[in-house]
Amino acid sequence: MVVVDMSNNPPPPPSHETKDFFPSPALSLSLAGIFRDGGGEGNSAGNMETMEEVGDESKGGRPREETSTVEISSENSEPMRSRGSDDDLEHDDTCNEDKEDPNNNSRKKKRKKYHRHTVQQIREMEALFKESPHPDEKQRQQLSKQLGLHPRQVKFWFQNRRTQIKAIQERHENSLLKAEIEKLREENKGLREISKNPTCPNCGFASSSNNDPRVPAEEQQLRIENARLRAEVEKLRAALGKYPLGASPNSSSSYSGGHDEENKSALDFYTGIFGLEKSRIMHVVNQAMEQLKKMATCGEPLWIRSFETGREILNYDEYMKEFPLMEKSGDVKSKRMCIEASRETGIVFMELPRLLQTFMDVNQWKEMFPSMISKAATVDVICNGEGANSWDGAVQLMFAEVQMLTPVVGTREVYFVRYCKQIRGGQWGIVDVSVDKVEHNIDASLVKCRKLPSGCILQEQSNARCKVTWVEHLECQKGIVDSLYRVIVNSGQAFGARRWMATLQQQCERLLFFMATNIPTKDTPGVATLAGRKSILTLAQRMTWSFYRMLGASSYNTWNKVPSKTGQEDIRVASRKNLTDPGEPLGLILCAVSSIWLPVSRNVLFDFLKDENRRHEWDVMSNGGPVQSVANLAKGQDKGNAVSIQAVKLRENMWILQDTCTNAYESAVVYAPVDIAGMQSVITGCDSSNIAMLPSGFSILPDGLESRPFVITSKPEDRSSEGGSLLTVAFQILTSSSPTAKLSKESIESINNLLSCTLHKIKASFQCDNGY
């Protein structure tokens, strides 16, 4: 990007064209013509210059006091003229006098002087711009003295810098708006198709529609197992040497290789998967790794920071210039597909080797993101890492189902290849990318979501920490999204890098506090031993993970809509039978969930729901009775991350185990009634695996409408502006301990009333019971 400053430039010609001298946010081509007509030497689009006109007062000319700054893009040599708001532009009487000057055209022939901004001047102005895009007069005066520039030059440089970024953002926002319009059109088309077909009055889905299929858990598991078996068949064919890779048993082709290599493993003979050669897969993942490194380290113009939200936005035009070959990878893009891209950087409290192990072991990876990953599996190992304990060069084909903490938004299923590589000492890269033909060979319906090169760059830090730069880049099929979650899903926040990073930091901190042995006794009131502390935290973790699994839209549950008591809430119920799991009561279990929007910030709502002193305001089961704290254990630096045991006086034989979790993206309050005798044994350090619980609770998400304030203030509490919250309330009850019991209408009405009353109490506490 090139910046050109013009000071004391000649006035515009005395005609109606003067009004169109600065006609648009982009520079007019006529301005470039003025540069050429000036005849000055050294004027180049690749340099940053200041042009000054030598006035001739003896001939009636008046020296210009006003200066202006022009930016020219060196990439396409297309000049861009800034056009700011009234507070950005300053005019003096010179402009009016110039309009009346009949000899104005002769000024173009005047000799011009060129002054170039130094690299240091540009660097200093860029540094101040990052801190304060709108410097006040005092800052401009100070910077002009420091750099040896006129204050007007500094002012217009900032003005045009803002205009340039604003123009890029407007182009990106226009593309987003176009995509949103296309989504609405597709949604309207889908709704029309649904209206033509018969629908189920309970679940609301079309009986013959494939727009949102609800695949049973058994069938989905069989699909994953089928993918594993097909991969194993491919390897065994190559290992046995009987058939060429991809040939059928009836083929006349044969392999003449000997059996002298029979001691080698099947992986040594492995040449590909689903018709793709191993060399092709390695080429794709190496290309993806290079793209990930660039996307993780590059700044502007590839990533532009939004003035409204402060988040980074991918400049897709710049992306296609930087990675032109990536457009050709994969299937031909359909109008039904949209792109989501985000980036986040943070520090996590975990050593690098253990963090690598977490990402490459599918079970540990799933446990690290319990609120996001409902299912995960390693379908096949394409290449092992180098060395006994090294993941360098490891390549795996993996499957994941990613969810939100609400059944209202469907899950995303994706097959991808994960590649781990050591970039340099202490720095590693882990990239995920979907490979062509893999999804089609497993299930063509899975092409609804594909991973473009995504992943993270891990940089080892001191004190057992790692710096993580996360890039999430997806190509997803457009679909119908509930209006409540449309903004947060369509903006890419629901499955973006910020959520992955926040969850990773929260879980690493939880593990750190769980393994700590130097926790002071005063910080663990009610628990006397370290063993008791670990036992309680383990039990709370199992309770919360069970809640996450129940709450999402995964095929673990089949949700059906039921009419609410008030008619305002959208309530969904699901039932399941527990026959063998000792961690839950045996019998028929009924779940009920409802999601609503509240005009309250996420932090305020979270503080209200976790406060034991205000529990009586929303907990119907406590009957308004007081709550007493039995124990409280911290599991993070934020006071919101804690496990507590509460005693409700009106329920003498039961305590309440509560686990509160919060991070930069989402919050949750999970609780369950527990038997006092069993809980007392857990406090002493006994095994908690046989404690039966049915967790209920709340999930709190931002509504996606947060923005920066429209005023400048020195007060920290006024510097950010949050939107409302998306609250999901979930209850579970045991309707019958008999494994043969059937769901009754009375049970559904009972849990329906419980959910409706709780929502009514929460709304009343914030005085928003009407209209929400």
N, C-alpha and C positions, 0 to 999 in steps of 0.2 A: 504494500500500500504506500503510495507516494503522497506527500502533502506539499502543496505549493501555496505560499503566502504572497499576496499582492498588496502593496502599500502605495498610497498616492497614485493609484491607477487613474487613467483619463476618465472624465465623466462620460455618460452615455450620450448618444446622438439626440438632438432635440426633436423628437418625433414620438408618435404613439408607441413605437417599438421600445422606448425606454421603459415602459411599464412592464415589458416582458423580458427585461434583462435577466432577472432571476425567476424564471417561470415555474420551476418545479424543484423537488428535492434533489433530483439528479442534475448535474451540470449540463447546460445546453452546449451543443456543438459549436455555437457561435463564439463561445468563450475561448474554445481552442483556436478558433480563427483569429481572435484578437492577439493570442500569443504569437501566432505566425506573422501577423501583420506588424507586430511590434519590431520585428527585425533584430531583436536582441540575440546575442550569441550565448550559448550555454544553456538555453532554455530547453529542458528535456523532461519527459514524463518520468524518467527514472531518478530525478533529483528533486530536492526540496529547496525552493528558492523564494526570495522576496524581491519583488519588482518595485522600484521607486521611480516616479516620474519627476524630472527636473522642471519645475514650474518657471514660467517666464512672465513675471508680474508686469514687466514693461510693456508687454503686448496685451495686457488686459487679462492675462491668465491668473487664476487664483490657485495656489497650492492646495491639493487635496489633503484634508486632515483624516479622512476616514480610510481605513484599511480593511481588507477582506482576505479571507483564507480559502483556498480551493484545494480539494483533495482529488487526486487522479489515481485510478487503479492501474498499477503496473501490469496486472494480469491481462486485461483486455484493452488497455490504453483508452478507456472510455472515461472522460472527465466527469466529475460529480460536483455540483455546486450545492452548498449547504443552504438550507432554508429553515431557520429556526422560528420559534414562537416570538411573540412581542418582547418578551423579557430577554431574549437572546440577541435581537437585532437593535442597533442604534443608528439613527439617522440624524444628520444635521442640515443646516440650511444650504450647504454646499450642493446637495443633490438637487434642490429646487433651482438654484442658480444655474447649475449645469444644464438643466432642461431648457433654460431660456437663452443659453449661449449659442448663437448662430454659427460661431466658429469652432464648434465642438469637434467636428470631424478632423480638423487640422491637428488636434492634439494627438491623434493616433500616430502621427509621424514623428512625434517627439522621441528623443533618445531615452531609453530606459536603462536603469542600473539594476544589476542582479546581485542579490545577497543570498547565500545558501545557509539554511539552518544546519548547525553542526550536529553530529551524532549525539554529543552530550546534551544539547538543547532538546532534541527529540526525546532522549531517554528521560530527562528530568520532567518534561511535560507529560510523558506517558505514565511516569510513576505517580505524579499528582492526580492524573486522570483516573487511575485505578482506585485511588482513595476517595477522590471527590470529583465526580464528573461535572459538578456545577460549582466551581470555586467562586468565592465572593471577591469583591474589589480589593480587599486587603491582601488576599492570597495572590491575586493576579499582579498586584503592584510588587509584592515581595519576589515573586517568580521572575517578573520582567527585569528587576534590578539584578537578580542573581544570574540571569542568562544574558543580560545585555540587550534585551529586546524592548520594543515599545509595548506598553500595556495592551494597546489595541491588537497588536499581533498575537499576543498570548490569548486575548479574549476570543478572537475569531478562530484561532487554532482549536480551542476547546469547543467552540460552537460547531465547527465543521466535523470534528471528531465525533461529537454526539450525533450529528446528522448522519454520518456514515454508518455508525452502528445501528442507528434507528432504521435506516433504509434496509440494512441486512435483516434486521428483526422483522420489519414489515413484510419483506418478501417471504420470510419463513412463516410468519403468521398467516399470510395470504394462502400459502400452500396448505397450512393446517386447516384453515377455514374451508378451502376447497375439498379437502379430505373429509372434513366433518359434514359438509353438504352431501358428499357422496355416501357417507355412512347413513345419514338420515334418509336418503333416497332408498338405499338398500333396506334399511329398517322398515320404511313405509311399504316397500315391495313385499318384504317378508310378512308384515302384518296383514297385508291384503291376501297373501297366499294362505296364511293361517285362518283368516276369516272365511275362506272358501271351504275349508275342511272342518270336519267335526272335531271338537276339542273336549278334553276331559274336564268336568266341572271341579275336580279336586285339585289336580296338579296344574291345570291351565295349559298343558302342552298338547299340540295337535297329535291325534292318534296315528296319523299316517305321515307325519312330517319328519324329515331327517335333519332339520335345522339345528336341533339341540338334542341329540340322542342321549338317553340315559342308559349306558351300558352296564349291565350287572357286574358286580365285582368278580364273580367267578369267570365270566367271559373275558374280562379284561386281563385277569391273571393268566388265562389260557393263551391269550394273544401274546403276552410277554414270553411265556414258556415256549410257545411255538417259534418265536423269533430266536430264542436261545438254541432250540433244537435244530433249526435250519442252519444257524451259524456252525453248530457242531458237525452237521452233515457235510457242510462245505469243507471243514478241516479234515474230517475223516476220509473223505474222498481223496484228498491230496495225500494224506498220510498212507493210505493203503496202496495208492498207486494203481488202482484198478480202473478208475475213470478219470478223464480230464476234468479240471475244475469247471463246474456248471453243466457237465454232460449228464444225460439220464442213464440209468442202468441198462436200458435197451440199446444204447448207442453202440455202434460197431467199433468205435475208437477204443483203444487200450493204451495202457501205459507200460512201457518196457523197462522201467527202472527196476533195479535189483533190490534185494532185501538186506543189503549190508548196512542200511541206515535204520534198521528196525528198533534200535535202542533209543532213537531220538523221540522227543515228544511231538504231539500233533502240531504244537505251535511252531516247531521248527520247519514243518512242511507248509505252514499257512501262507497262502498267497493272496487272499482277498476275501471279500464277503459280499454276498448278494450280487454276484456278477461284476463287482468292482475289484480291480487289481490293487494289491497292497501298495504298489508304487504310486498309484493314482491317489489313494487315501493319504499317503505321506505327503504327496505334493500339495494336496488341499490343506492339510493341517499346518504345514510349514508356511504356506501363503497366508493362512489365517493368523498365525502367530506374528508374522511381520506386520499385518494390518493392526492387530491388537496393540502392539508396541507403539505404533504411530498414534493410534486413537487415544492411548493412555497418556501420552506425553505431549502431544501437540496442543497449542492454545488457539488463539485467533489466527486466521479466520475460520478454522475448522470447527471450533467451538465458540459460541457467542454467549456471554452471560446476560440473562434477561434482567432488565431494570425492574420489572414488576415483581418477580418472585426470587431473583437471585440465583436461580438454577441455570445450569449450562444447557444450551440448545445446540444441537448438531446442525451445522450449515450444510444441507444435503447437496446443494450445487457444488460446494467446495469438496465435499466427500466424493462425488462422482468424478471430479477432476483428479483427485488424489488417488483414487482406487477405481480406475475405469474398467478393469477386468472383472471386478466383483459383480457388475451388473449382468454379465453374461453367465455367471454361475447360477445353477438352479434352473427351475422351470421358467417359462416365459411369464413375466409378471402380469397378473390379472388386475382388473380394476377393483376386484373385491379384496385385494391385499393392501395392507397399510404397514408403514415402517414406524417402529418405536426405538428411540436411541436415548441413552442417558449415561452420565458418568459421575462417579463419586469417589472421594479420597478420604481415608481415615487411618487411625492407628488402632491396632488390636493388641490385646494383652495375651499373646501366645507365641511360643518359640517357632521359628521357621520350619524345622523338620516336622514338628507335630502338626502345624497348619497344612503342610503338604500332604501328610498322611490323612488328614481330615477330608481334603478335597478328593483324594484318589481312592479312598475306601468308601464305597457307596453307603454303607450303614452309618458310618461316622458323619458323612456329609448330610444325610437325612436328619440325623439327630442334632446337627448344628443349626438347621433351619426348620424346627418343628412346626412353626406357624405357617410356613410357606410350602414345604414339600410334603404332600400327602402320600405319595408313592415314589419309589425310586428303585432301579435295578441296573446291574451291569449285565448287559446282554452278551457281550463278548469282549475278550482281551485281544486286541489286534497286535500289540507289540508290548513286550515287557521293558521296564526301565533298565538302564545300564548299572551294573553293580548290585550287590546283595541288598543294600539298604537305600538304594537311590531310585527316585522316580524319574530321573532324567531320560527323556525319550519315550516314556510310557504313553500308549495310545489305547483308549477303551471306547467301545460303543455302549452308550448308556441310554436309559429311559427315565423320564421324570414327569410327574404330574404336579403342577404348581397350582396352588389355591389361594383364595382370599378367605379371611375369617368371616364368611357369610355364605349361606347357600344361594343367595340371590344372583351372584356372579359365577358363571361356569368356570371349571378348571381349564388349564392349558396343558395338553399332553404333547411331548416333544421327544423325538429320538435325535441324538447328537453324538458326535465323536469328541472326546475330551483328550487333549494333548498337553503333557507336562514337559517343560524344558527349562534347563538352567541357562539363563541369558549371560550372566557373568557371576563372579564370586559374590554370594549373598543376595543375588537377585534372580527370581524365578518367574516364569510366565505359565499360566494355565488358561488355555483357550478352548472354548466350546464352539462347534460349528456343525450345522446339519449338512449331510452329504447327500447328493442327488441319488435317487433310485432306492435308497435304504427305506424311506418311509413307504414308498409305493410297493415294495416287496413285502413289507409287513402288513400295512393297512393304508390304503390310499386316503382314507379319511383323516389320517394324522398330518397331512400336509397343511392343515388349518393353521399350524404354528411352526415356524422354522427359525432356527438360530443362525443369524449372520454372525460373523466372528465376534464373540463375546468372551468375557472372562475377567481375569485380574492379574495384575503385576504385583508380586510380593517382594518387598525390599526389607532385608533384615536390619533391625535397629538394636540399640543397646537395651539392657534391662529386660530381656526376654520379650521384646515387642517386635511388631512388624508393621511396616507401612503398606497399606493395600490401596491400589487404584483399581476400581471396579468399573468395567464397561459392559453395559447390557444393550444388545442390539438385536432386535427381533423383527421378523416379517410375519404378520398375523392376518388371518382372514377376518374381514369385517363381519360383524354379527350384531344381533340385537342385544343391547345392554339395558338393564333396568334403569329408568330415568334417575333413580336415587344415586346410582354409582356411575352414571354415564361420564361425568366430567373426570373423575379420578381414573377411570379405565382408559378412556379415549386420549387423555393427556399423557399416558404412559407411566403415571405415578404408581399405579396398582402393582405392576410387576417390574418396576424400574430399579436402577442401580442403587438409589437411595434406600429403598426398602431392604435390599440384600445386604448392603453395608451396615445399616442400623441393626439388623438382626444378628449379623456376624459379631459386631462389637458387643452386643448385649449378651450373647451366649458365651463368648470368650471371657467376659467379666464374671459371669455366673460360675464358670468352671474355676476361675481364679479364686473366688470367694469360697467355693466348695472345698478346694484343696488346702486352703489356708489353715495354718495351725497356731497362728499368733493372734487370734481374735480375742480381745479383752472380754472378760466375763460381764462387765457392765453393758457391753453391746449385744449380749444375748440373754436378756432377762427371762427367767423361767426355765432355762436350760443350763444344767450344771456341767455337763461333760461334752467333749468334742465329738464323741461317738453319737450322743443324742442329737447334736446339731446336724451331723451328716445324715442321720436317719430321717430327721424331719424334712430336710431339704430334698432328700431322695423321694420321699412320699409326695411332697408338693410338686416335684417335677413330673412324677407319674400322673398326678391328678391333672396338671395343666396340659400335658401332651394328649391325654385322653379327651380333654375338652376341645383342643384344636382339631383332633381327628373327627370328633362328632360334629363340629360346627361347620365345616366346609361343604362344598358342593361335590365332593368326591363320591364315587359310586358305593362307598361304604354304607351310605344311607340313601333311601329313596324318599324324597320329600314330597308331601302332598299339601296343597293349600286348603285351608279351612276358614270359614267366616269368623271374624273376631267378634268379641262381645260388643264393642262400640262401633264396629264397622269402619274404623279409621285405620287400623293396623292390618298389615299383610302378614298373616301368621301361617307358618308351615310346620307340619308335624311329620314325624317318622317314628317307626317302632322297630325293635329288634329283640331277639331272644338270646339271653346269655345262659349257656348250659355248662360251661367248663371254666371260665376265667374267674379265679379267686379274687381278682382285684376289683370286681364289680358284684353287686348283689345278683344272685341267680334268679332267673325268671324273665318276665316280659317287661321291657323298659320302653317308656314313651318319652320322646324328645319333642320340644316345641321351640321355635325360633321366630323372631321378628326383628326387622331392621327399620329404623326411622332416622330422620334428620332432625337435629336440634340446633337452634341458633346460639350455641354455647361452644367455646373453644375446647379442643381436645384436652388440654391440661386442666382446665377448670372442671370439666366433667369427670375426669379421672380422679382428681383430688376429692371430689364429692363422694364418688362410689367407693373409694378405698378407706375413707375415714370411718373408723369404728364408732365414733361418737355421733355420726349422722346416719348410721345404718338403719335405725328405726324409721327414718323418713321414707325409705323405699322397700325395705325387706318385709314382705307380707307375713312370712313365716315367724318373724320375731314378735308379732302382735304389738309392736310399739314398745316392747320392753327394753331396758338398758342392756348394754353389752360391756363386758369386762375383759380386758386383755390378760391372757394367761402367759403367752410367750411371744417374742418378736425377734426375728432373725433377719439381718441384712444379707442380701445376695448381690449387691452392687453399690457403686458410689452414689447413685441417685437414690434418695430415700423412697422413691416410688417402687424400687425393686426390693421387695421384702416378702417374707413369709411370716404369718402371724397365726396364733391360736386364740380364738375368742370364745368366751362363755356367755351364753344367753340365759338369763335367770329364769325365763319362763319355760326353758327346755332343760330340765335338770339332768337328764341322762345323756345329753349330747353336747359336744363342742363343735365349733366351726373352724375348719382349717382353710385359711385364705392365702392365696398366692397372687401378688400384684406384680405386673411386668410393664415396663415402659421403655421406649427408645425414641429416637428422633422421628420415627414415622408413625408408629401405632402403639396402643396401650391395651392392656387386658386386666380384668379383675376376675379371678376364678376362685370358687369356694365350694365346699362340700361339708355336710354334716358328718361327723365321725363319732364313734362310740368312745366314751370317756376312758373306759378301762383299756381299750386297745391303744388309744392315743397316749396314755400315761406310760405304757410299755415302750412306745416309740421314743418318748422323751428320754428314757433311760438308756437308749441306744440299741434296742432290740430290732429285729428284722421287721420291715414294714410291708413286705410283699403280700401278706395275707389280709391287710386292712382293706375291706370292701368300701368303695366310695362311688357316688354318682355326682360328678361335678356339674355345677351350673355357673353362670357368670355373664360377663360383658366383654365385648370387643369394641374398641373405640378407634375410629379412623378419621383423618381429616377429610373434609368434603372436596378438597382439591381447589378451592376458591381463594386460598390465602394469597395475599399480595402485599407489596411494600406500601408504606403510608404515602399520602400525597402531601405531607408537610415535613419540614426538616426541624428536628428538635434534638436537644442535648440530653433529654431524659431517656435512659435506657429502656424503661418500661413502655415508652411510646414509639420505639424505633421499629417495631414489627407489628403487623396487623394480621390476625388469624381469622379464618373463616369459621364456619360452623363445624359440627361433628356428625359422623355417621355412626350411630349406636346400634349394635346388634345385641339383643338379649336372648339368652338360651337357658331353658330349664330341662331337667331330666327327673323323672319320677319312676318308681317301681310300681307298676299297676297290679302285678300278681307274681307270687313266688312259684307258681306252677308253670312248668315248661310247656304244658299243653294249653295254657290259657289263651283266649282270643281277646283282641282289643275291643273295648266296649265304648259306646257313645258317651257314657258318663265320664270315663277317664279322659276323653278328648275335651269334654266341656270343662272338666276340673282344671286341666293344665292350661286351657284357653283362658279361663277366668284368672288364674294365677299370673299369666303373662300380661294380660290386659290391665290388671290392677297395678302391677309393678310399673308398667309404662306410664300409667296415669299418675302415680305418685312421683315419678321422676320428673315428668313434665310440670306437675304442680310445684315442685321444689324450685324450679327455675321460672315459674310464672309464665309458662308457654304452653298451657294445656289447650288453648283454643287455636285452631287452624294449623296445628303441626301434628 
